[in-house]
């Protein structure tokens, strides 16, 4: 029987006389006790594929270029992509989805009506399709064929770049970067929607548009870097936001917060996010980023604005202070679209395909939790 010495602290010590053999071990025979194991344990709950997101929709077979959250259902999302398709799907419910077909080219924009009853999708095929919120097809709105009075007003060569709805009515708006602008009234199935070309207040094509809640004015951004405030009824410019962007304005959004001054945000190819004081038509904050700002959205009625970037980052900015308060990661490619769920719990993003080619690889839509930014 082996004799052992028991110390006062309870530790057991083996005497030299108890050793019956010795074996030499190489370092490679020893177990790995590096700090990497501790780091792995700390990250055990982190899904590398999801990044900071909590859910990923992979129904598209190429880049996701358009995205919108329902204004009435906090889980319902509409997306459109380079695979010429749109989808209606629900956050966290991978077994439910409705395909929105009918396009012959990339779906570039998608939007819900303000009451959540309808979805409109626009594409490079110069077509706008309208669906109900269950995915049932309602109608197709095509560019009118020029008659004698409109023979010089050909359909937009690049298709539609944006689609929007009137803030209070079932009126569809769509536009392209060759100055074409279209609108369609409530009765989707009848009549020709109007065509208006030429915007004398921009030197180049219209790239983005936002309408004030009272429907009196529109904010328009252009390829020439300018941002204008236009009276919708008269069509006249009532303000110019400057100094602004030095390159193409990619996105624009109006704050809906009732707690502070009227303001808007714009993002551009010059890698800037500008927070505007609309009462003074001047910048309140100019936020410099590391890549171009491709899309943005205000988070509900809060003071926060989310900006999607060409490097795949999503940056949350404080609209009052101009501070960067959070960066979400998960996408590896350009963020093409952002939208916030109606309960302000989720931020949904869409990204380009892996190579940037719309037909090459899968883009994704990801969901991030933002309840802390209400």
KEVEXTI-205744 format. One record per residue (C-alpha): residue number from 1; residue in one letter; chain; x, y, z. Coordinates in steps of 0.1 Angstrom, whole numbers. Layout:
// KEVEXTI-205744
(NUM 'A' 'A' (X Y Z)),
...
END
This chain:
// KEVEXTI-205744
(1 'X' 'A' (0 0 0)),
(2 'X' 'A' (13 35 -10)),
(3 'X' 'A' (21 58 19)),
(4 'X' 'A' (9 94 14)),
(5 'X' 'A' (15 125 34)),
(6 'X' 'A' (-16 147 40)),
(7 'X' 'A' (-9 183 46)),
(8 'X' 'A' (-28 205 70)),
(9 'X' 'A' (-46 222 40)),
(10 'X' 'A' (-59 188 28)),
(11 'X' 'A' (-35 185 -1)),
(12 'X' 'A' (-21 150 -7)),
(13 'X' 'A' (16 146 -16)),
(14 'X' 'A' (34 116 -31)),
(15 'X' 'A' (68 106 -16)),
(16 'X' 'A' (98 99 -38)),
(17 'X' 'A' (97 63 -26)),
(18 'X' 'A' (63 58 -40)),
(19 'X' 'A' (74 64 -76)),
(20 'X' 'A' (79 31 -95)),
(21 'X' 'A' (87 44 -130)),
(22 'X' 'A' (94 75 -150)),
(23 'X' 'A' (84 82 -187)),
(24 'X' 'A' (96 112 -208)),
(25 'X' 'A' (69 130 -228)),
(26 'X' 'A' (74 153 -259)),
(27 'X' 'A' (56 186 -259)),
(28 'X' 'A' (33 174 -287)),
(29 'X' 'A' (20 147 -264)),
(30 'X' 'A' (8 172 -238)),
(31 'X' 'A' (-28 185 -239)),
(32 'X' 'A' (-34 219 -253)),
(33 'X' 'A' (-41 243 -225)),
(34 'X' 'A' (-38 276 -244)),
(35 'X' 'A' (-61 306 -240)),
(36 'X' 'A' (-78 297 -273)),
(37 'X' 'A' (-100 272 -254)),
(38 'X' 'A' (-113 298 -231)),
(39 'X' 'A' (-120 321 -261)),
(40 'X' 'A' (-139 294 -278)),
(41 'X' 'A' (-160 287 -247)),
(42 'X' 'A' (-168 324 -245)),
(43 'X' 'A' (-180 324 -281)),
(44 'X' 'A' (-199 291 -279)),
(45 'X' 'A' (-233 308 -284)),
(46 'X' 'A' (-221 330 -313)),
(47 'X' 'A' (-232 318 -348)),
(48 'X' 'A' (-205 329 -372)),
(49 'X' 'A' (-228 326 -401)),
(50 'X' 'A' (-254 349 -385)),
(51 'X' 'A' (-229 375 -372)),
(52 'X' 'A' (-249 400 -351)),
(53 'X' 'A' (-282 390 -368)),
(54 'X' 'A' (-308 367 -352)),
(55 'X' 'A' (-324 354 -384)),
(56 'X' 'A' (-315 350 -421)),
(57 'X' 'A' (-338 346 -451)),
(58 'X' 'A' (-322 328 -480)),
(59 'X' 'A' (-351 323 -505)),
(60 'X' 'A' (-335 344 -532)),
(61 'X' 'A' (-309 329 -555)),
(62 'X' 'A' (-290 362 -561)),
(63 'X' 'A' (-287 396 -545)),
(64 'X' 'A' (-315 412 -524)),
(65 'X' 'A' (-318 447 -537)),
(66 'X' 'A' (-352 458 -523)),
(67 'X' 'A' (-368 452 -489)),
(68 'X' 'A' (-398 466 -469)),
(69 'X' 'A' (-414 457 -436)),
(70 'X' 'A' (-452 457 -432)),
(71 'X' 'A' (-465 488 -415)),
(72 'X' 'A' (-492 467 -397)),
(73 'X' 'A' (-476 432 -392)),
(74 'X' 'A' (-444 432 -372)),
(75 'X' 'A' (-432 399 -387)),
(76 'X' 'A' (-441 404 -424)),
(77 'X' 'A' (-414 414 -448)),
(78 'X' 'A' (-413 418 -486)),
(79 'X' 'A' (-380 415 -506)),
(80 'X' 'A' (-370 417 -542)),
(81 'X' 'A' (-338 406 -559)),
(82 'X' 'A' (-316 400 -589)),
(83 'X' 'A' (-333 367 -595)),
(84 'X' 'A' (-363 387 -610)),
(85 'X' 'A' (-385 376 -580)),
(86 'X' 'A' (-400 390 -549)),
(87 'X' 'A' (-410 372 -517)),
(88 'X' 'A' (-433 378 -488)),
(89 'X' 'A' (-420 361 -457)),
(90 'X' 'A' (-422 362 -419)),
(91 'X' 'A' (-394 368 -394)),
(92 'X' 'A' (-385 335 -377)),
(93 'X' 'A' (-409 314 -398)),
(94 'X' 'A' (-388 298 -424)),
(95 'X' 'A' (-416 275 -435)),
(96 'X' 'A' (-438 303 -447)),
(97 'X' 'A' (-433 324 -478)),
(98 'X' 'A' (-452 336 -509)),
(99 'X' 'A' (-433 342 -541)),
(100 'X' 'A' (-440 374 -560)),
(101 'X' 'A' (-433 366 -597)),
(102 'X' 'A' (-441 385 -629)),
(103 'X' 'A' (-409 404 -635)),
(104 'X' 'A' (-385 398 -664)),
(105 'X' 'A' (-355 416 -648)),
(106 'X' 'A' (-341 425 -614)),
(107 'X' 'A' (-366 437 -588)),
(108 'X' 'A' (-351 470 -578)),
(109 'X' 'A' (-377 483 -553)),
(110 'X' 'A' (-406 471 -532)),
(111 'X' 'A' (-430 490 -509)),
(112 'X' 'A' (-461 484 -488)),
(113 'X' 'A' (-490 508 -489)),
(114 'X' 'A' (-494 529 -457)),
(115 'X' 'A' (-523 507 -445)),
(116 'X' 'A' (-504 475 -452)),
(117 'X' 'A' (-530 461 -476)),
(118 'X' 'A' (-509 462 -508)),
(119 'X' 'A' (-473 456 -520)),
(120 'X' 'A' (-458 472 -551)),
(121 'X' 'A' (-427 459 -568)),
(122 'X' 'A' (-407 477 -595)),
(123 'X' 'A' (-380 464 -617)),
(124 'X' 'A' (-355 470 -645)),
(125 'X' 'A' (-382 457 -669)),
(126 'X' 'A' (-401 490 -665)),
(127 'X' 'A' (-430 472 -648)),
(128 'X' 'A' (-447 477 -614)),
(129 'X' 'A' (-466 448 -601)),
(130 'X' 'A' (-492 452 -573)),
(131 'X' 'A' (-501 424 -548)),
(132 'X' 'A' (-522 422 -517)),
(133 'X' 'A' (-505 414 -483)),
(134 'X' 'A' (-512 377 -487)),
(135 'X' 'A' (-493 375 -520)),
(136 'X' 'A' (-523 375 -543)),
(137 'X' 'A' (-516 393 -576)),
(138 'X' 'A' (-537 424 -583)),
(139 'X' 'A' (-524 441 -614)),
(140 'X' 'A' (-495 451 -636)),
(141 'X' 'A' (-487 487 -642)),
(142 'X' 'A' (-466 492 -674)),
(143 'X' 'A' (-450 523 -689)),
(144 'X' 'A' (-474 538 -713)),
(145 'X' 'A' (-467 534 -750)),
(146 'X' 'A' (-459 569 -764)),
(147 'X' 'A' (-486 584 -786)),
(148 'X' 'A' (-482 614 -809)),
(149 'X' 'A' (-483 638 -780)),
(150 'X' 'A' (-458 618 -761)),
(151 'X' 'A' (-436 604 -789)),
(152 'X' 'A' (-405 620 -774)),
(153 'X' 'A' (-412 606 -740)),
(154 'X' 'A' (-399 570 -744)),
(155 'X' 'A' (-401 545 -715)),
(156 'X' 'A' (-372 547 -691)),
(157 'X' 'A' (-342 529 -706)),
(158 'X' 'A' (-330 517 -672)),
(159 'X' 'A' (-363 506 -658)),
(160 'X' 'A' (-376 518 -624)),
(161 'X' 'A' (-351 526 -596)),
(162 'X' 'A' (-377 533 -569)),
(163 'X' 'A' (-413 527 -561)),
(164 'X' 'A' (-433 544 -533)),
(165 'X' 'A' (-468 549 -521)),
(166 'X' 'A' (-487 581 -512)),
(167 'X' 'A' (-486 584 -473)),
(168 'X' 'A' (-524 582 -469)),
(169 'X' 'A' (-539 568 -501)),
(170 'X' 'A' (-535 539 -526)),
(171 'X' 'A' (-515 559 -551)),
(172 'X' 'A' (-484 543 -565)),
(173 'X' 'A' (-454 563 -575)),
(174 'X' 'A' (-424 551 -595)),
(175 'X' 'A' (-394 568 -610)),
(176 'X' 'A' (-362 562 -630)),
(177 'X' 'A' (-329 579 -632)),
(178 'X' 'A' (-336 593 -667)),
(179 'X' 'A' (-360 619 -652)),
(180 'X' 'A' (-392 598 -658)),
(181 'X' 'A' (-418 599 -631)),
(182 'X' 'A' (-450 579 -630)),
(183 'X' 'A' (-481 579 -607)),
(184 'X' 'A' (-511 557 -605)),
(185 'X' 'A' (-544 564 -587)),
(186 'X' 'A' (-566 542 -565)),
(187 'X' 'A' (-582 522 -593)),
(188 'X' 'A' (-552 500 -603)),
(189 'X' 'A' (-571 481 -630)),
(190 'X' 'A' (-582 511 -651)),
(191 'X' 'A' (-567 541 -669)),
(192 'X' 'A' (-532 551 -678)),
(193 'X' 'A' (-509 563 -651)),
(194 'X' 'A' (-494 597 -658)),
(195 'X' 'A' (-460 605 -671)),
(196 'X' 'A' (-440 635 -662)),
(197 'X' 'A' (-404 640 -675)),
(198 'X' 'A' (-378 666 -668)),
(199 'X' 'A' (-368 680 -634)),
(200 'X' 'A' (-353 715 -640)),
(201 'X' 'A' (-342 717 -604)),
(202 'X' 'A' (-318 687 -608)),
(203 'X' 'A' (-290 686 -634)),
(204 'X' 'A' (-290 648 -635)),
(205 'X' 'A' (-315 620 -628)),
(206 'X' 'A' (-337 616 -597)),
(207 'X' 'A' (-323 588 -575)),
(208 'X' 'A' (-345 590 -543)),
(209 'X' 'A' (-376 606 -529)),
(210 'X' 'A' (-394 611 -496)),
(211 'X' 'A' (-428 627 -490)),
(212 'X' 'A' (-437 646 -459)),
(213 'X' 'A' (-464 633 -436)),
(214 'X' 'A' (-488 661 -446)),
(215 'X' 'A' (-483 653 -483)),
(216 'X' 'A' (-474 689 -491)),
(217 'X' 'A' (-437 685 -500)),
(218 'X' 'A' (-413 660 -514)),
(219 'X' 'A' (-376 658 -507)),
(220 'X' 'A' (-357 646 -538)),
(221 'X' 'A' (-321 635 -542)),
(222 'X' 'A' (-302 633 -575)),
(223 'X' 'A' (-271 620 -592)),
(224 'X' 'A' (-257 655 -592)),
(225 'X' 'A' (-255 654 -554)),
(226 'X' 'A' (-282 680 -548)),
(227 'X' 'A' (-312 677 -524)),
(228 'X' 'A' (-343 697 -531)),
(229 'X' 'A' (-376 704 -512)),
(230 'X' 'A' (-404 706 -537)),
(231 'X' 'A' (-440 717 -533)),
(232 'X' 'A' (-460 687 -546)),
(233 'X' 'A' (-490 708 -557)),
(234 'X' 'A' (-471 735 -576)),
(235 'X' 'A' (-440 715 -586)),
(236 'X' 'A' (-419 744 -575)),
(237 'X' 'A' (-387 742 -554)),
(238 'X' 'A' (-392 757 -520)),
(239 'X' 'A' (-358 749 -506)),
(240 'X' 'A' (-324 735 -513)),
(241 'X' 'A' (-304 715 -487)),
(242 'X' 'A' (-268 726 -487)),
(243 'X' 'A' (-239 723 -483)),
(244 'X' 'A' (-245 687 -490)),
(245 'X' 'A' (-231 658 -510)),
(246 'X' 'A' (-203 660 -535)),
(247 'X' 'A' (-214 628 -553)),
(248 'X' 'A' (-246 609 -561)),
(249 'X' 'A' (-273 610 -534)),
(250 'X' 'A' (-282 573 -528)),
(251 'X' 'A' (-309 575 -502)),
(252 'X' 'A' (-332 599 -482)),
(253 'X' 'A' (-354 596 -452)),
(254 'X' 'A' (-376 619 -431)),
(255 'X' 'A' (-377 616 -393)),
(256 'X' 'A' (-411 609 -378)),
(257 'X' 'A' (-401 619 -343)),
(258 'X' 'A' (-426 643 -327)),
(259 'X' 'A' (-402 653 -299)),
(260 'X' 'A' (-376 673 -319)),
(261 'X' 'A' (-373 697 -349)),
(262 'X' 'A' (-382 686 -384)),
(263 'X' 'A' (-352 668 -399)),
(264 'X' 'A' (-342 644 -426)),
(265 'X' 'A' (-312 622 -434)),
(266 'X' 'A' (-294 616 -467)),
(267 'X' 'A' (-266 592 -477)),
(268 'X' 'A' (-243 593 -506)),
(269 'X' 'A' (-215 579 -526)),
(270 'X' 'A' (-192 605 -509)),
(271 'X' 'A' (-192 582 -478)),
(272 'X' 'A' (-213 607 -458)),
(273 'X' 'A' (-245 605 -439)),
(274 'X' 'A' (-260 640 -434)),
(275 'X' 'A' (-286 649 -408)),
(276 'X' 'A' (-305 680 -420)),
(277 'X' 'A' (-324 707 -400)),
(278 'X' 'A' (-353 713 -424)),
(279 'X' 'A' (-363 745 -408)),
(280 'X' 'A' (-329 760 -417)),
(281 'X' 'A' (-322 739 -448)),
(282 'X' 'A' (-287 732 -434)),
(283 'X' 'A' (-268 702 -420)),
(284 'X' 'A' (-271 695 -383)),
(285 'X' 'A' (-246 667 -384)),
(286 'X' 'A' (-223 653 -411)),
(287 'X' 'A' (-213 617 -403)),
(288 'X' 'A' (-182 604 -421)),
(289 'X' 'A' (-182 567 -428)),
(290 'X' 'A' (-156 543 -443)),
(291 'X' 'A' (-176 534 -474)),
(292 'X' 'A' (-205 549 -493)),
(293 'X' 'A' (-239 550 -477)),
(294 'X' 'A' (-263 530 -499)),
(295 'X' 'A' (-295 530 -479)),
(296 'X' 'A' (-309 544 -446)),
(297 'X' 'A' (-340 543 -424)),
(298 'X' 'A' (-351 561 -393)),
(299 'X' 'A' (-359 538 -364)),
(300 'X' 'A' (-396 544 -359)),
(301 'X' 'A' (-402 577 -341)),
(302 'X' 'A' (-369 576 -323)),
(303 'X' 'A' (-339 599 -327)),
(304 'X' 'A' (-319 571 -343)),
(305 'X' 'A' (-311 565 -380)),
(306 'X' 'A' (-297 533 -394)),
(307 'X' 'A' (-273 536 -424)),
(308 'X' 'A' (-264 506 -447)),
(309 'X' 'A' (-230 508 -462)),
(310 'X' 'A' (-212 494 -492)),
(311 'X' 'A' (-187 474 -470)),
(312 'X' 'A' (-216 454 -454)),
(313 'X' 'A' (-218 473 -421)),
(314 'X' 'A' (-250 488 -407)),
(315 'X' 'A' (-243 518 -385)),
(316 'X' 'A' (-268 533 -360)),
(317 'X' 'A' (-264 571 -356)),
(318 'X' 'A' (-279 594 -330)),
(319 'X' 'A' (-298 620 -351)),
(320 'X' 'A' (-294 647 -324)),
(321 'X' 'A' (-257 643 -315)),
(322 'X' 'A' (-244 628 -347)),
(323 'X' 'A' (-227 600 -327)),
(324 'X' 'A' (-222 565 -339)),
(325 'X' 'A' (-238 544 -312)),
(326 'X' 'A' (-238 509 -327)),
(327 'X' 'A' (-224 489 -357)),
(328 'X' 'A' (-241 457 -368)),
(329 'X' 'A' (-221 431 -388)),
(330 'X' 'A' (-231 399 -406)),
(331 'X' 'A' (-232 408 -442)),
(332 'X' 'A' (-200 405 -463)),
(333 'X' 'A' (-213 426 -492)),
(334 'X' 'A' (-230 459 -500)),
(335 'X' 'A' (-262 466 -480)),
(336 'X' 'A' (-289 474 -506)),
(337 'X' 'A' (-319 480 -484)),
(338 'X' 'A' (-331 486 -448)),
(339 'X' 'A' (-364 485 -431)),
(340 'X' 'A' (-377 486 -395)),
(341 'X' 'A' (-406 464 -383)),
(342 'X' 'A' (-437 483 -372)),
(343 'X' 'A' (-431 474 -335)),
(344 'X' 'A' (-395 487 -338)),
(345 'X' 'A' (-381 454 -325)),
(346 'X' 'A' (-363 444 -357)),
(347 'X' 'A' (-341 460 -383)),
(348 'X' 'A' (-342 440 -416)),
(349 'X' 'A' (-314 443 -442)),
(350 'X' 'A' (-308 430 -477)),
(351 'X' 'A' (-274 425 -493)),
(352 'X' 'A' (-259 421 -527)),
(353 'X' 'A' (-246 387 -540)),
(354 'X' 'A' (-211 375 -531)),
(355 'X' 'A' (-194 389 -562)),
(356 'X' 'A' (-216 419 -567)),
(357 'X' 'A' (-230 402 -598)),
(358 'X' 'A' (-268 400 -595)),
(359 'X' 'A' (-267 365 -612)),
(360 'X' 'A' (-237 350 -595)),
(361 'X' 'A' (-244 340 -559)),
(362 'X' 'A' (-269 343 -531)),
(363 'X' 'A' (-277 375 -513)),
(364 'X' 'A' (-294 374 -480)),
(365 'X' 'A' (-319 393 -459)),
(366 'X' 'A' (-309 395 -422)),
(367 'X' 'A' (-328 405 -391)),
(368 'X' 'A' (-312 424 -362)),
(369 'X' 'A' (-327 432 -328)),
(370 'X' 'A' (-330 469 -321)),
(371 'X' 'A' (-355 471 -292)),
(372 'X' 'A' (-329 492 -273)),
(373 'X' 'A' (-331 520 -299)),
(374 'X' 'A' (-368 529 -296)),
END
